[in-house]
Amino acid sequence: MLVDMAVDNTSRIVVLGGTSGIGLAVAQRAARAGAAVTIGSRRPESLRQALDQLPTGVSGHVVDASSSESVAGFLDRVGEFDHFAYTAAENLTGAPLAAYTVAGAQAFFGLRLFHALDAVRLAVPHLPSSGSITLTSGTAAFKGGPGWTLGCAVSGAMVSVARSLAVELAPVRVNVVAPGVVRSPVWSSMTEEDREAMYAQVGAGLPLGRVAEPDDAAKAYLALMDQDYVTGAVSVVDGGTLVA
Ligand SMILES: NC(=O)c1ccc[n+]([C@@H]2O[C@H](COP(=O)([O-])OP(=O)(O)OC[C@H]3O[C@@H](n4cnc5c(N)ncnc54)[C@H](OP(=O)(O)O)[C@@H]3O)[C@@H](O)[C@H]2O)c1
């Protein structure tokens, strides 16, 4: 018998990091599909602003992804759910090898890798065997650049994490989205002028002629939740970054 696992009004979706950028767009899309959506992030102000933008019925809680206790408490408040997306991260900044420090690298890997894994560990008991986990990487997993060694390393690690957990956690599915440059607050360490110049320059070099909007990436998260015969997969959403 075929069972339709589509994201719809029977789905319960949790987005950790769902108050901004890609995560907020995932929450927006999932809510529009009728799912029961819960978002979480660290700053009460971001949570308030996100809930103001999202459809009525979306719930949210303050949660610090860098604390196991906080994530466990957040997930316990939600209870059982079907799909878990992890998009929490601090702002992106590149740095040359000459500026490398072990402590800086550990901090960079913290939310994106170490705490992502911890959140997955804590989310698994809340998921049914038909559930899914969607993690976040980036095209940096496959394409290097000056100053982006840590970004490349953590993105590559997340691809490997998804491929390994897809086996370990089966039949729960584990996939990862690898966006190219997305217009989002993750770049707000740059001035607005520099940011816009970067978007324009990167976009002009892409086959599709523009950088991504958060909703471009969100479509991939929803598709991976929906597609119940895909696990350990990387969905590259990059406007052609990797082929240009
Ligand atoms: N944007 C891009 O160009 C791009 C490209 C490739 C990959 N990515 C990756 O995609 C992911 C999401 O990026 P984005 O552009 O959506 O970033 P974003 O707009 O900056 O959103 C990051 C989210 O993480 C939350 N967060 C930060 N620290 C947290 C913590 N300790 N606990 C819980 N939540 C926390 C933020 O909430 P608060 O405001 O509450 O802190 C925010 O909701 C990142 O891993 C990024 O590296 C992004």
The ligand as a Gaussian input file, in Angstrom:
#p B3LYP/6-31G(d) Opt

LIG

0 1
 N       23.007000      32.510000       3.954000
 C       23.919000      31.918000       3.200000
 O       24.464000      32.498000       2.242000
 C       24.311000      30.498000       3.490000
 C       25.001000      29.777000       2.525000
 C       25.378000      28.465000       2.791000
 C       25.088000      27.916000       4.028000
 N       24.435000      28.666000       4.948000
 C       24.202000      28.075000       6.261000
 O       22.815000      27.992000       6.503000
 C       22.592000      28.095000       7.918000
 C       21.502000      29.101000       8.171000
 O       21.914000      30.324000       7.614000
 P       20.950000      31.579000       7.500000
 O       21.416000      32.344000       6.352000
 O       19.543000      31.165000       7.622000
 O       21.384000      32.347000       8.855000
 P       20.624000      33.438000       9.724000
 O       19.610000      34.166000       8.917000
 O       21.672000      34.233000      10.418000
 O       19.839000      32.541000      10.818000
 C       20.525000      31.871000      11.833000
 C       19.533000      31.444000      12.895000
 O       20.242000      30.779000      13.933000
 C       19.753000      31.243000      15.186000
 N       20.745000      31.083000      16.231000
 C       21.966000      31.652000      16.344000
 N       22.561000      31.241000      17.473000
 C       21.697000      30.372000      18.066000
 C       21.751000      29.594000      19.257000
 N       22.824000      29.614000      20.081000
 N       20.686000      28.836000      19.553000
 C       19.599000      28.798000      18.764000
 N       19.491000      29.505000      17.626000
 C       20.533000      30.278000      17.289000
 C       19.416000      32.698000      14.925000
 O       18.531000      33.159000      15.907000
 P       18.869000      34.347000      16.951000
 O       18.655000      35.618000      16.206000
 O       17.887000      34.137000      18.019000
 O       20.305000      34.173000      17.373000
 C       18.774000      32.578000      13.546000
 O       17.408000      32.199000      13.680000
 C       23.963000      28.425000       8.537000
 O       24.572000      27.253000       9.002000
 C       24.738000      28.970000       7.362000
 O       26.133000      28.822000       7.509000
 C       24.007000      29.920000       4.710000

